[in-house]
Amino acid sequence: MSDATALPQRDLFDLPEGVVYLDGNSLGPLPRGTAERLSRAVGAEWGAQLVRGWNDAGWIDLPDRVAARIAPLIGAEPGTVAVGDSTSVNLFKVLAAAMALNPERRVILSDAGNFPTDLYIADGICRFRGEGWRVEAKPSEEVEAAIDESVAVLMLTQVDYRTGRRRDMRAVTEKAHAAGAVVIWDLAHSAGAFPVELAACGADFAIGCGYKFLNGGPGAPAFLYVAPRHAATVEPVLSGWMGHAAPFAFDPGYRPGEGVERMKVGTPPILSMTALEDALRLFEGRDLAALETRAQDLCDHFIAAVEARCPGLVLATPRDRAVRGSHVSFRHPEGYAVMQALIAQGVIGDFRAPDILRFGITPLYIGEADLDRAAEVLGEILDSGSWDRPEFHARAKVT
Amino acid sequence: MSDATALPQRDLFDLPEGVVYLDGNSLGPLPRGTAERLSRAVGAEWGAQLVRGWNDAGWIDLPDRVAARIAPLIGAEPGTVAVGDSTSVNLFKVLAAAMALNPERRVILSDAGNFPTDLYIADGICRFRGEGWRVEAKPSEEVEAAIDESVAVLMLTQVDYRTGRRRDMRAVTEKAHAAGAVVIWDLAHSAGAFPVELAACGADFAIGCGYKFLNGGPGAPAFLYVAPRHAATVEPVLSGWMGHAAPFAFDPGYRPGEGVERMKVGTPPILSMTALEDALRLFEGRDLAALETRAQDLCDHFIAAVEARCPGLVLATPRDRAVRGSHVSFRHPEGYAVMQALIAQGVIGDFRAPDILRFGITPLYIGEADLDRAAEVLGEILDSGSWDRPEFHARAKVT
C-alpha cells in the first residue's frame, strides 16, 4: 500500500461512477468496507451486546485505538493524542491549557484569515476568562512578524483553508518559543494529506479533524495533541468523567487521568467513531512522504491544466510546492455559481467566500485523468457562461 | 402507539432472544429499523452524495430536527433545545451561561451525590473562571435547605443515578428563583422516562442524554435547553461556527445565531445523530403520562417481587412512586459480583459503586413476566451464593 506509483486506488472507496471528487478536504469519501463495519457495530455490537459492548466490543478503548492510528500521521509521540468531540471543542480545551502555561501574558495571536471557528472559539474563551485576555488577529503575512513577548499563545492553522498556503511549522514554532509563546497548530487540512512532524517541530498543542483527509465520515470526531512535556501538568478545563483517572469509581472529586487521557470529556459517539477507526485502515503502512510527493505532482498538473484551459482564472494557491497543502484554489468573482455548475456536471469541489473555487487533491483516489476532465469541464462552463443560470446562483445552506 | 395497555412492545426493538434488559437507563437498546436507517445514511448519503449530503440529505438541519423531536418530551417550548456534543460539554455551556446571569454571586450549589461528571465539570469551570467561583456540594437531603442568596447557580440532576429518587422540579425551581438563583436541571434519567415539564416549572437551563431512555445508541449526542427568556441574550462560551448567525459566510467576527441556535459549536457527528433521530420515532404520538404510570406500576411490581424472593436485599429506591424515576435499586455489599452473575444469566442491569444493583425499567419493552424472571434469577444467585466466583469479582473496565 505504500507504493505511490500504484496510486490512485479509487477502488479503496465507494465512489459514485462518473464523479470526480475534489472535495475530500471538506468531507472524505466512504472507504470501501466501512459500511459493513458500521453495520456490524450497529447490529452485532449495540443490538446484540447492548450495554456490554462497552467492554465486549471494546467501545471504552475506541478513542485510544483511534488516537494510536492518528499519532503516526501527525508525527506525535505515542500517548499524546486524544480523540473525541469536535475540532472547535478541542481547540477550546487546548487554548485553556495553553493560556495556563503563560499566565503573565494576555494575548492569543492568530491569523485574521484563519478558519473562522478558530477565531470565534478564541474570542469566546477570552470573553469568558476575562482579566484582559484578547485575540490579536493579524493579516496572514504579518503574523510571524507580530510574534513578541506579549504573546501568550500563537494559534495557527498550518494550511490556509482558502489558499492552501502551508506555514513552516518548524520555523514558526521555533520563533514563537524564542519569544516565550506557546504554540497551537490546527491540522484540519494537514492530517492525512502529508507527513506532519509535531514532535520534531516542538509543537506544544495541536488539533485536527477526522472527516477531511482522514475520511472518517460526516462530522467524525476530532483529535487533539498535547506535547509530553505538558501532558502531566495540564489542568483540563473540560474536566469530564472520561478524563478522570478512574471514571467508573464514581469518585465525587476530580482526579485527572494519566497524560493526554485527561483531555477526554464525555461519552464519545461510538458509531461515528467506529467509522473513523475503520477509515484509518487506509493509512496503515502508507508512506506519507510518497503520498505528499504524488499530491504535489497532481497539484502542479492541475494548475497547469486549468491555466491552459481557463486563462481567466486567478490562481490563489502558491506555485511553490514547498509551501502549499493538498488543495488548489482559483479566484472567480462568481465563484459560487461556477462551482454549482461544475458540481452539476459531476466535478465536485467547493466554494469559499468571497471568491474561491477550491479543489482538494488526494492521490488516494485522484489521478491525472480526473484532473484533466475537471479542467476541461471548468473550461466549458466558463467559455459558455453556462454557470450564469438562476439555479446556480441560488445559495444552499451549506457551501 | 399511545395506548399503554398495549405495552410492552418488545418488537419495537432488536432485542436478543432470552435477555431481560434492565439497563436501558445506561444504554437503550437498538430500535427496529435504526440499523437500516443508518445503513442508508452511510451508503446512500455519505457514499453517494458525498459532501452534497449537507444540503441534499439535510445533515445541516439534522440537529434541529432532533431537537424538535426531543422538545415535547421534556416540556420545552419550540426552538429552545439544541442537540450535539456530550452531556458533559453541554453542561459546561449552560453553566457558563448561568454564571453570567448572576455575576455578583460566586457559588454553584449542587448535590454531593450528583453524577460525578456534573461535579467535575462544575469544578473545572470554576477553576478556569477564577475570581472566587466555587462549587458547594451538599449531601442530597441538605441541598434544598442550602439554597440562599449566595447561590448563583443551582445545578441538580432530577433523578438520582443511584437511588432513583426524583426531585420536585417545580418546587425546587421556585425556591431557587425566590433566592435569586438560576437553575440547571440534568435530565439524564428523566428524558424519555416520564413527562418532564421544563417550561411549566420555569427551569432556566437543562441538559440531557441521548443514549439512555431515548435509545439513541452508544454515545449518542446530548441536548441542552435554554429558557426563551435567556436565549436571546446568552453569550456562548463555546462560540463555534455552527452557532454563528451565518456559518457559511465565513465572517472573521463571531455573531451569535438566533436563540438557542447559538449553543451549537462544531460539526456534529452525523452518523451517531442519525441513529438518535431515528430512535426518537418511537416517541412520536406516545402518551408519556401513560408511560410513566405503567413504569411506576412495573417498579412497584419489581420491588414486591424482589423483596418476596430476596429478603436480604435492601431497597435503595423510594417506595413512594411520586418521588422516583424509572429505575429501581437495591443494595448488596457484593453488588458488583452479584450483578455479573445476573448478567451471565441474561438478566442485564448494572452496578454503581459502592453497593448498588440498578435496574432500569421501561414499559416499552419490559413487562411483569420479565421482572418476575429477573427476581427469580436474582433469588437463585443469592440463595446459592453462585455470585461468589472469581470471574464475577474480576472488575471490567466499564461497570
Chai-1 contact restraints between the chains, C-beta under 6 A:
chainA,res_idxA,chainB,res_idxB,connection_type,confidence,min_distance_angstrom,max_distance_angstrom,comment,restraint_id
A,D14,B,G47,contact,1.0,0.0,6.0,A-B,restraint_1
A,P16,B,A48,contact,1.0,0.0,6.0,A-B,restraint_2
A,D23,B,V51,contact,1.0,0.0,6.0,A-B,restraint_3
A,S26,B,V51,contact,1.0,0.0,6.0,A-B,restraint_4
A,L27,B,V51,contact,1.0,0.0,6.0,A-B,restraint_5
A,P29,B,L50,contact,1.0,0.0,6.0,A-B,restraint_6
A,L30,B,W46,contact,1.0,0.0,6.0,A-B,restraint_7
A,L30,B,G47,contact,1.0,0.0,6.0,A-B,restraint_8
A,A35,B,V42,contact,1.0,0.0,6.0,A-B,restraint_9
A,A35,B,G43,contact,1.0,0.0,6.0,A-B,restraint_10
A,L38,B,V42,contact,1.0,0.0,6.0,A-B,restraint_11
A,S39,B,S39,contact,1.0,0.0,6.0,A-B,restraint_12
A,V42,B,A35,contact,1.0,0.0,6.0,A-B,restraint_13
A,V42,B,L38,contact,1.0,0.0,6.0,A-B,restraint_14
A,G43,B,A35,contact,1.0,0.0,6.0,A-B,restraint_15
A,W46,B,L30,contact,1.0,0.0,6.0,A-B,restraint_16
A,W46,B,G217,contact,1.0,0.0,6.0,A-B,restraint_17
A,W46,B,P218,contact,1.0,0.0,6.0,A-B,restraint_18
A,G47,B,D14,contact,1.0,0.0,6.0,A-B,restraint_19
A,G47,B,L30,contact,1.0,0.0,6.0,A-B,restraint_20
A,A48,B,P16,contact,1.0,0.0,6.0,A-B,restraint_21
A,L50,B,P29,contact,1.0,0.0,6.0,A-B,restraint_22
A,V51,B,D23,contact,1.0,0.0,6.0,A-B,restraint_23
A,V51,B,S26,contact,1.0,0.0,6.0,A-B,restraint_24
A,V51,B,L27,contact,1.0,0.0,6.0,A-B,restraint_25
A,W54,B,V398,contact,1.0,0.0,6.0,A-B,restraint_26
A,N55,B,A396,contact,1.0,0.0,6.0,A-B,restraint_27
A,N55,B,V398,contact,1.0,0.0,6.0,A-B,restraint_28
A,W59,B,P218,contact,1.0,0.0,6.0,A-B,restraint_29
A,I60,B,K397,contact,1.0,0.0,6.0,A-B,restraint_30
A,I60,B,V398,contact,1.0,0.0,6.0,A-B,restraint_31
A,S86,B,V265,contact,1.0,0.0,6.0,A-B,restraint_32
A,S86,B,G266,contact,1.0,0.0,6.0,A-B,restraint_33
A,S86,B,T267,contact,1.0,0.0,6.0,A-B,restraint_34
A,T87,B,G266,contact,1.0,0.0,6.0,A-B,restraint_35
A,S88,B,G240,contact,1.0,0.0,6.0,A-B,restraint_36
A,S88,B,V265,contact,1.0,0.0,6.0,A-B,restraint_37
A,S88,B,G266,contact,1.0,0.0,6.0,A-B,restraint_38
A,V89,B,V89,contact,1.0,0.0,6.0,A-B,restraint_39
A,V89,B,V265,contact,1.0,0.0,6.0,A-B,restraint_40
A,V89,B,G266,contact,1.0,0.0,6.0,A-B,restraint_41
A,F92,B,L238,contact,1.0,0.0,6.0,A-B,restraint_42
A,A96,B,F128,contact,1.0,0.0,6.0,A-B,restraint_43
A,A112,B,P252,contact,1.0,0.0,6.0,A-B,restraint_44
A,P116,B,W241,contact,1.0,0.0,6.0,A-B,restraint_45
A,P116,B,F250,contact,1.0,0.0,6.0,A-B,restraint_46
A,T117,B,G240,contact,1.0,0.0,6.0,A-B,restraint_47
A,T117,B,W241,contact,1.0,0.0,6.0,A-B,restraint_48
A,Y120,B,S239,contact,1.0,0.0,6.0,A-B,restraint_49
A,Y120,B,Y254,contact,1.0,0.0,6.0,A-B,restraint_50
A,I121,B,G240,contact,1.0,0.0,6.0,A-B,restraint_51
A,D123,B,Y254,contact,1.0,0.0,6.0,A-B,restraint_52
A,G124,B,V237,contact,1.0,0.0,6.0,A-B,restraint_53
A,G124,B,S239,contact,1.0,0.0,6.0,A-B,restraint_54
A,F128,B,A96,contact,1.0,0.0,6.0,A-B,restraint_55
A,F128,B,V237,contact,1.0,0.0,6.0,A-B,restraint_56
A,G217,B,W46,contact,1.0,0.0,6.0,A-B,restraint_57
A,G217,B,L271,contact,1.0,0.0,6.0,A-B,restraint_58
A,P218,B,W46,contact,1.0,0.0,6.0,A-B,restraint_59
A,P218,B,W59,contact,1.0,0.0,6.0,A-B,restraint_60
A,P218,B,I270,contact,1.0,0.0,6.0,A-B,restraint_61
A,G219,B,T267,contact,1.0,0.0,6.0,A-B,restraint_62
A,G219,B,P268,contact,1.0,0.0,6.0,A-B,restraint_63
A,G219,B,P269,contact,1.0,0.0,6.0,A-B,restraint_64
A,G219,B,I270,contact,1.0,0.0,6.0,A-B,restraint_65
A,V237,B,G124,contact,1.0,0.0,6.0,A-B,restraint_66
A,V237,B,F128,contact,1.0,0.0,6.0,A-B,restraint_67
A,L238,B,F92,contact,1.0,0.0,6.0,A-B,restraint_68
A,S239,B,Y120,contact,1.0,0.0,6.0,A-B,restraint_69
A,S239,B,G124,contact,1.0,0.0,6.0,A-B,restraint_70
A,G240,B,S88,contact,1.0,0.0,6.0,A-B,restraint_71
A,G240,B,T117,contact,1.0,0.0,6.0,A-B,restraint_72
A,G240,B,I121,contact,1.0,0.0,6.0,A-B,restraint_73
A,W241,B,P116,contact,1.0,0.0,6.0,A-B,restraint_74
A,W241,B,T117,contact,1.0,0.0,6.0,A-B,restraint_75
A,F248,B,T399,contact,1.0,0.0,6.0,A-B,restraint_76
A,F250,B,P116,contact,1.0,0.0,6.0,A-B,restraint_77
A,F250,B,A353,contact,1.0,0.0,6.0,A-B,restraint_78
A,P252,B,A112,contact,1.0,0.0,6.0,A-B,restraint_79
A,Y254,B,Y120,contact,1.0,0.0,6.0,A-B,restraint_80
A,Y254,B,D123,contact,1.0,0.0,6.0,A-B,restraint_81
A,V265,B,S86,contact,1.0,0.0,6.0,A-B,restraint_82
A,V265,B,S88,contact,1.0,0.0,6.0,A-B,restraint_83
A,V265,B,V89,contact,1.0,0.0,6.0,A-B,restraint_84
A,G266,B,S86,contact,1.0,0.0,6.0,A-B,restraint_85
A,G266,B,T87,contact,1.0,0.0,6.0,A-B,restraint_86
A,G266,B,S88,contact,1.0,0.0,6.0,A-B,restraint_87
A,G266,B,V89,contact,1.0,0.0,6.0,A-B,restraint_88
A,T267,B,S86,contact,1.0,0.0,6.0,A-B,restraint_89
A,T267,B,G219,contact,1.0,0.0,6.0,A-B,restraint_90
A,P268,B,G219,contact,1.0,0.0,6.0,A-B,restraint_91
A,P269,B,G219,contact,1.0,0.0,6.0,A-B,restraint_92
A,P269,B,P269,contact,1.0,0.0,6.0,A-B,restraint_93
A,P269,B,S272,contact,1.0,0.0,6.0,A-B,restraint_94
A,I270,B,P218,contact,1.0,0.0,6.0,A-B,restraint_95
A,I270,B,G219,contact,1.0,0.0,6.0,A-B,restraint_96
A,L271,B,G217,contact,1.0,0.0,6.0,A-B,restraint_97
A,L271,B,L271,contact,1.0,0.0,6.0,A-B,restraint_98
A,L271,B,S272,contact,1.0,0.0,6.0,A-B,restraint_99
A,L271,B,A275,contact,1.0,0.0,6.0,A-B,restraint_100
A,S272,B,P269,contact,1.0,0.0,6.0,A-B,restraint_101
A,S272,B,L271,contact,1.0,0.0,6.0,A-B,restraint_102
A,S272,B,S272,contact,1.0,0.0,6.0,A-B,restraint_103
A,A275,B,L271,contact,1.0,0.0,6.0,A-B,restraint_104
A,A353,B,F250,contact,1.0,0.0,6.0,A-B,restraint_105
A,A396,B,N55,contact,1.0,0.0,6.0,A-B,restraint_106
A,K397,B,N55,contact,1.0,0.0,6.0,A-B,restraint_107
A,K397,B,I60,contact,1.0,0.0,6.0,A-B,restraint_108
A,V398,B,W54,contact,1.0,0.0,6.0,A-B,restraint_109
A,V398,B,N55,contact,1.0,0.0,6.0,A-B,restraint_110
A,V398,B,I60,contact,1.0,0.0,6.0,A-B,restraint_111
A,T399,B,F248,contact,1.0,0.0,6.0,A-B,restraint_112
